[in-house]
Amino acid sequence: MGRKVGQIVRRGARIQALYRELLDRHLSARSIRYTHAVLRSTLKQAVRWNLSLGNPADAVDLPSRHRSAVAVLSLQQQEPS
């Protein structure tokens, strides 16, 4: 059983490396999160069907979300010219 857990951990490391490669290729964090959602869902189904002992996608770190700052207009800026 210990060997199979090691395989899951190694697969998690491969997934993490994939996400790093996608970031290096300038894909957005959002695109990587979508990729993760599809991969995680697929691996979750494999666990349900007893094809895998665990889901290695559950153990990876995702890139942080970059939220742009919202600029709020002052009352003067809101007045029509």
Wavefront OBJ file of the C-alpha trace (Angstrom):
o trace
v 0.000 0.000 0.000
v 2.878 2.420 0.750
v 4.102 2.108 -2.813
v 0.724 3.133 -4.227
v 0.623 6.196 -1.973
v 4.067 7.103 -3.306
v 2.733 6.853 -6.857
v -0.089 9.255 -6.022
v 2.384 11.716 -4.514
v 4.611 11.498 -7.603
v 1.600 12.088 -9.832
v 0.758 15.161 -7.764
v 4.302 16.415 -8.324
v 3.874 15.882 -12.075
v 0.626 17.846 -12.064
v 2.340 20.639 -10.121
v 5.149 20.663 -12.710
v 2.562 20.880 -15.493
v 0.949 23.921 -13.879
v 4.394 25.541 -13.495
v 5.085 24.895 -17.192
v 1.748 26.452 -18.163
v 2.574 29.529 -16.073
v 5.993 29.726 -17.747
v 4.194 29.661 -21.109
v 2.241 32.732 -19.922
v -1.146 31.089 -19.511
v -3.328 32.996 -17.092
v -4.044 31.723 -13.600
v -7.679 31.446 -14.619
v -6.841 29.136 -17.543
v -4.770 26.933 -15.258
v -7.621 26.820 -12.744
v -9.997 25.686 -15.512
v -7.480 23.009 -16.529
v -7.279 21.927 -12.893
v -11.063 21.697 -12.594
v -11.292 19.340 -15.578
v -8.338 17.214 -14.471
v -9.532 17.021 -10.853
v -13.022 16.008 -11.943
v -11.637 13.278 -14.197
v -9.401 11.881 -11.467
v -12.261 12.041 -8.955
v -14.287 9.787 -11.249
v -11.333 7.374 -11.476
v -11.340 7.136 -7.666
v -15.094 6.426 -7.668
v -14.565 3.629 -10.188
v -11.730 2.208 -8.030
v -9.160 2.842 -10.758
v -7.073 4.946 -8.365
v -6.630 5.071 -4.595
v -6.586 8.837 -4.415
v -6.829 12.016 -6.395
v -3.377 13.575 -6.850
v -4.958 16.793 -8.118
v -6.263 17.444 -4.607
v -2.707 17.960 -3.331
v -1.424 20.579 -5.783
v -1.143 24.322 -5.230
v -2.950 26.488 -7.733
v -1.742 29.886 -8.903
v -3.288 32.750 -7.016
v -6.095 34.708 -8.556
v -5.158 38.130 -9.807
v -7.977 40.542 -9.264
v -7.745 43.956 -10.829
v -8.448 46.974 -8.714
v -11.717 48.724 -9.400
v -11.442 52.468 -9.856
v -14.254 54.387 -8.188
v -15.207 57.718 -9.726
v -15.547 60.762 -7.525
v -18.733 62.842 -7.646
v -16.964 65.427 -9.805
v -15.904 62.776 -12.283
v -19.465 61.456 -12.456
v -20.946 64.831 -13.445
v -21.542 65.251 -17.169
v -19.324 67.800 -18.880
l 1 2 3 4 5 6 7 8 9 10 11 12 13 14 15 16 17 18 19 20 21 22 23 24 25 26 27 28 29 30 31 32 33 34 35 36 37 38 39 40 41 42 43 44 45 46 47 48 49 50 51 52 53 54 55 56 57 58 59 60 61 62 63 64 65 66 67 68 69 70 71 72 73 74 75 76 77 78 79 80 81
